[in-house]
Structures are given as C-alpha cells and as structure tokens.
C-alpha cells in the first residue's frame, strides 16, 4: 500500500500496482490490506484476540 498523489486532483492510492481513486474503492482496498496483514499465520506469536479486534474494526469501517 502506498499513497500516490502526484500533483493531481483528488486522493489516489496504489495497491498492488493498481491506482484507486474513489473513496469506496480506497476503503475496500485498505480493508483487504489489513485483513491480509492480520490473517491467521503459522506463527507462535499469533494473537487470536488481536485478530478479532482488527476484523471488527475493518467491518465497522466498511459499513460507513
């Protein structure tokens, strides 16, 4: 995820080499980014409670 605004009108953001410009698409891509970031992993330090917290917050953001 990277912010990409090169002297243009309106916000833009790049996710996996694709530029998103409208608010809804940006919000959806941010949700997917954090969902993937905090998805369960085969790791001794994985925190299931934190995962639940993040998922709840992402879902709340999608509703707005």
C-alpha positions in Angstrom: 0.0 0.0 0.0 1.3 3.4 -0.8 -0.1 6.9 -1.1 0.2 8.2 -4.6 -0.6 11.8 -5.2 1.5 13.5 -7.9 0.1 17.0 -8.4 -3.3 15.7 -9.4 -6.9 16.4 -8.2 -8.3 14.2 -5.5 -6.9 11.4 -3.5 -5.3 8.4 -5.0 -3.8 5.3 -3.5 -1.9 2.4 -5.1 -2.5 -1.3 -4.0 -0.5 -4.0 -5.8 0.3 -1.7 -8.8 -3.4 -0.6 -9.2 -4.4 3.0 -8.7 -7.7 3.5 -6.8 -9.3 7.0 -6.8 -12.8 6.8 -5.4 -13.4 6.7 -1.7 -15.3 3.4 -1.6 -12.6 1.5 -3.6 -9.8 3.0 -1.4 -11.7 2.0 1.7 -12.3 -1.5 0.4 -8.6 -1.9 -0.6 -7.5 -0.7 2.8 -9.8 -3.3 4.5 -8.3 -6.0 2.3 -4.8 -4.9 3.1 -5.3 -5.1 6.8 -7.3 -8.3 6.5 -4.4 -9.9 4.8 -1.9 -8.4 7.2 -3.6 -9.8 10.2 -4.8 -13.1 8.8 -4.0 -16.2 10.8 -0.5 -17.4 10.3 1.5 -20.4 11.4 3.4 -18.4 14.0 4.0 -18.9 17.7 3.3 -15.2 18.3 -0.1 -15.1 16.6 -2.7 -13.4 18.7 -6.3 -14.5 18.0 -7.8 -11.8 20.2 -6.0 -9.1 18.3 -7.2 -10.6 15.0 -10.8 -10.4 16.2 -10.3 -6.8 17.2 -8.9 -5.9 13.8 -11.6 -7.7 11.9 -14.4 -5.9 13.9 -12.8 -2.6 13.2 -12.4 -3.3 9.5 -16.0 -4.4 9.2 -17.2 -1.2 11.0 -15.2 0.9 8.5 -16.8 -0.9 5.6 -20.3 -0.1 6.9 -19.5 3.7 6.8 
